[in-house]
Amino acid sequence: MKAVMITLDQAHYVEIVSNLTSLNIRGFTAWKDVRGRGSKKGEPHYGTHAWPAMNNAILTVVEDDRVKLLLDYLRKLDEESPHLGLRAFVWNVEDMI
């Protein structure tokens, strides 16, 4: 099992959540109104007058064979709208109940 943490511009949220089902990924937890700044060229997402955009975050735990499909989908989505910002991080899940 792998945990995948996705940080995304709020504009991507509905599309990503809708596509999790098509990728056979059911469970996830989401946080809205997440603030941050990307490590590359992305504009800050602070929810302020100067930087009004906001991020969301999604955490999902998936079977190992789902990870590549999910990352390929997210990579394509990011390439279509690189100015919005989208990142995904994967780590091992040692145990769960």
N, C-alpha and C positions, 0 to 999 in steps of 0.2 A: 504494500500500500504506500501511496505517496500523498503528501499534502501539497496542494498548489494554492499559493496566495497570489491573487490577481489584484493589482492596483490599476484603476481605470478612471478616465474622465467620466463624469456622470452621464454624458451623452451616449456612452457605450452600454450602459447598464441593462436596459431592456433587451437589447439584442443579445448580449452575452448570456443573460439568464435564460432567454428563450432557446438559445442554441445548446445550453448544457443538456437539456432533455434529448435533443437530436444526437448528441454525442454519447448518449446512454449514461449520463452523469445526473443522478437524482439529488443527492444531498449537498447542501452548501449553507454557509452562514455569510451574511452580507452586512457591511457597515456603510452607512451613508454619511455624507458631509465629512469626509476625511480630508485633512489639509496636508499639503506637502509640496515638494519641489523635486523634479526629476534630476538625475545626476548627469544628464547630457544636455540637450538643447531646450527641453521643455520649459514652458512658462510656469511660474508659481501658481498653485491652486490654493489660495488662502481664504476665499470667501469674503474678501474685503472690497472696499470701493475701488482700490487700485488694481487688485487681482481678484475679480469676482468669481472665477470658475472654482468648482469643487470637484474633488475626487470621490470615488467609492472604492470599497475593497470587498473582495469575495474570497472566502476560504472554502476549499472543497477537498475532501479526502477521496481518492480514486484508486481503482485497481491499476497496477503498473502498466497494463496494456492500453489504458485510456490516456496516459500522459502525453504521448507523442501526438495523438489526434487532437487533444486539447491545445497543446502548444502550437501545432501547425495552424489550427484555426485562429488562435489569438495573434500569431505572427502575421497572418494574412490580413486580419482586421487592422492591426497596427500599421501595416504598410499602406493600406487604403486611406488612412487618416493619421499620418505621423505627427501632425501638429497637436492632436488631442492628447497623446501620451497614453501608453498602456504597457505594463510590465507584469511578468509572471515569474514567480520563484517557486522552486520545487525542493522539497526535502523529504527524507524518509520518515515514515510513521513506524515507530518501534512497537507500539501496542495500543489497543483501544478497547473500550467496552461498549 
